[in-house]
Amino acid sequence: MQETISPTRVEKEAIASFSFRNTVKFKQVPDLIQKLEHATRLGNTAKVKFNIDFYADSGLKTVQTTIWATGTKFICLKGGVWIPIANIVDVRSI
């Protein structure tokens, strides 16, 4: 049986102080890139917010925000906050 871990909700502004040095082994949703690109389009056109679950060195976190850009290795949130795609578990609409 796989253990379920609840993410800690954080504010977008706190992400800039997180470290992403340690690699955590976890399973991303198979269509994560498509979900990130879709969330980026909705964030830019309609200011739609999404729940983003991700791993920082301090554990599993979740944030509710819009995604402004999706690159090949990072996503960008408002205010120049970056999250490595390799650390994102899932993106869900609110």
matplotlib code that plots the C-alpha trace (Angstrom):
import matplotlib.pyplot as plt

x = [0.0, 1.4, 1.5, -0.5, 1.2, -0.8, 1.0, 1.6, -0.2, 2.2, 1.9, 3.5, 5.8, 7.4, 8.5, 11.4, 13.0, 12.7, 15.6, 15.2, 18.6, 17.7, 16.1, 13.0, 11.9, 8.2, 5.8, 4.6, 1.2, 1.8, 0.4, 2.1, 3.6, 0.2, -1.5, 1.1, 0.7, -3.1, -2.8, -0.5, -2.9, -5.8, -3.6, -2.6, -6.0, -8.5, -6.4, -7.5, -5.7, -4.5, -3.3, 0.4, 1.7, 5.5, 8.5, 10.9, 13.8, 11.6, 8.9, 5.7, 4.0, 1.0, 0.3, -2.8, -1.8, -1.7, 1.1, 2.6, 5.0, 6.0, 9.5, 11.4, 12.7, 10.8, 7.4, 7.2, 4.6, 3.7, 6.6, 9.4, 8.9, 10.2, 9.5, 11.5, 9.2, 11.1, 9.8, 6.1, 3.9, 0.6, -1.4, -5.1, -7.8, -9.4]
y = [0.0, 3.4, 6.1, 9.3, 12.5, 15.7, 18.8, 21.9, 24.9, 27.8, 31.4, 32.1, 34.6, 32.0, 29.8, 32.2, 31.1, 27.4, 25.2, 22.7, 21.0, 17.5, 15.3, 13.4, 10.3, 10.5, 9.9, 12.8, 12.7, 11.4, 14.5, 17.1, 19.3, 19.5, 20.4, 23.1, 24.6, 24.6, 26.2, 28.8, 29.7, 30.1, 32.0, 34.5, 34.9, 34.5, 34.8, 31.3, 29.9, 26.4, 24.2, 23.3, 20.4, 20.3, 19.1, 21.5, 20.3, 20.9, 18.5, 18.4, 21.8, 23.2, 26.7, 28.3, 30.7, 31.5, 30.2, 33.0, 30.9, 27.3, 26.6, 23.4, 23.2, 25.7, 27.4, 31.1, 32.5, 36.2, 38.2, 36.2, 33.1, 29.9, 26.2, 23.4, 21.2, 18.2, 19.0, 19.4, 16.4, 17.7, 20.7, 20.9, 23.4, 25.0]
z = [0.0, -1.0, 1.7, 0.9, 1.8, 2.1, 0.8, 2.9, 1.4, 0.9, -0.5, -3.8, -2.3, 0.0, -3.0, -3.7, -0.4, -1.1, -2.2, -5.0, -4.7, -3.5, -6.0, -4.8, -6.6, -7.3, -10.2, -12.2, -13.9, -17.5, -19.2, -17.0, -19.7, -21.5, -18.3, -17.6, -21.1, -20.7, -17.3, -18.7, -21.5, -19.0, -16.6, -19.3, -20.9, -18.1, -14.9, -13.9, -10.8, -10.4, -7.6, -8.2, -6.1, -6.0, -4.0, -2.4, -0.2, 2.8, 1.5, -0.5, -1.0, -2.9, -4.1, -5.6, -8.4, -12.1, -14.3, -16.5, -18.5, -19.1, -20.4, -20.9, -17.4, -15.2, -14.9, -14.0, -11.7, -11.2, -9.6, -11.2, -9.0, -10.7, -9.9, -11.7, -13.7, -12.5, -9.0, -10.0, -9.1, -10.6, -11.7, -10.9, -11.6, -8.5]

ax = plt.figure().add_subplot(projection="3d")
ax.plot(x, y, z, "-o")
ax.set_aspect("equal")
plt.show()
